[in-house]
Amino acid sequence: MNRLSRSAPLLCALVGLAAFAADPVDEETGRRLVDSFVEDITTFSAGFEQVLLDPDGEVLERTTGTLEISRPGKFRWSYVEPYEQWLIADGLNIWSYDLDLAQVTVKPQVEALANTPALLLGGAEDALDQFEYEGSYRETVTTWVRLAPKNTESGFMRVELGFMDDVLTRMVFFDNLDQTTLVEFNTLAVNTPIGPERFEFAIPDDVDVVGTPAVADARTN
């Protein structure tokens, strides 16, 4: 099992987590950063490195991939290594496609994203209404904003968003199993065009489908 020290560039975010009270940032700045990310950004794309830690700080999993966002309501989270998996929000449904298992799981988007950090990615109008602001702090050049879901049934206890020069560059998720997920973005592009086909999903032939997608007119029911 890999130790924390082998992921120093990414896991240095933990330094800031321990220093939350040491260098606080005013509430107005913290709220502005989150509001701007959810409300002012129409598209966002980046590569990412992701690390999952157990309660003892051991690395359970290390992954890489890409994130693409198109507001409102659409994003594509694609894992590339060590396995290929797509998580596509098309504005109505969430499609999780495991290419190795040849399996697709689909859920209505509103239901699947409720009270999860992924809700912030889609930029839904009421996204921030589902979270409590818990404070902000600064770690070197990164300003962190801490949010907690009002309902923790989704399994997440809190999320921390890291901004550099007002742009989201890191995310840290804490779940109810005391595991921590750290994500660091690279090669970012903000408010540049992304083709709509990136957020469309056609079920491939010869795959198992789990779940029933919502249909378009269900939004008005």
WOTAWO-V814647 format. One record per residue. N is the residue number from 0. OMEGA is omega as a letter, one per 40 degrees, with the letter a starting at -180 (999 if undefined). Layout:
# WOTAWO-V814647
n/omega
N/OMEGA
N/OMEGA
This chain:
# WOTAWO-V814647
n/omega
0/a
1/i
2/i
3/a
4/a
5/i
6/a
7/a
8/a
9/a
10/i
11/i
12/a
13/i
14/i
15/a
16/a
17/a
18/a
19/a
20/a
21/a
22/a
23/i
24/a
25/a
26/a
27/i
28/a
29/a
30/i
31/a
32/a
33/i
34/a
35/i
36/a
37/a
38/a
39/a
40/i
41/i
42/a
43/i
44/a
45/i
46/i
47/i
48/a
49/i
50/i
51/a
52/i
53/a
54/a
55/i
56/i
57/i
58/i
59/a
60/i
61/a
62/i
63/i
64/a
65/i
66/i
67/a
68/i
69/a
70/e
71/i
72/a
73/i
74/i
75/i
76/a
77/i
78/a
79/i
80/e
81/i
82/a
83/i
84/i
85/i
86/a
87/i
88/a
89/a
90/a
91/a
92/i
93/i
94/i
95/a
96/i
97/a
98/i
99/a
100/a
101/a
102/i
103/i
104/a
105/i
106/i
107/a
108/a
109/a
110/a
111/a
112/a
113/i
114/i
115/i
116/a
117/i
118/i
119/a
120/a
121/i
122/i
123/a
124/a
125/a
126/a
127/i
128/a
129/a
130/i
131/i
132/a
133/i
134/a
135/i
136/a
137/i
138/a
139/a
140/a
141/i
142/a
143/i
144/a
145/i
146/i
147/i
148/i
149/i
150/a
151/i
152/i
153/i
154/i
155/i
156/i
157/i
158/i
159/a
160/a
161/a
162/i
163/a
164/i
165/i
166/i
167/a
168/a
169/i
170/i
171/a
172/i
173/a
174/a
175/i
176/a
177/i
178/a
179/i
180/i
181/a
182/i
183/a
184/i
185/i
186/a
187/i
188/a
189/i
190/i
191/a
192/i
193/a
194/a
195/i
196/i
197/a
198/i
199/i
200/i
201/a
202/i
203/i
204/i
205/i
206/i
207/i
208/i
209/i
210/a
211/a
212/i
213/i
214/a
215/a
216/i
217/a
218/a
219/a
220/999
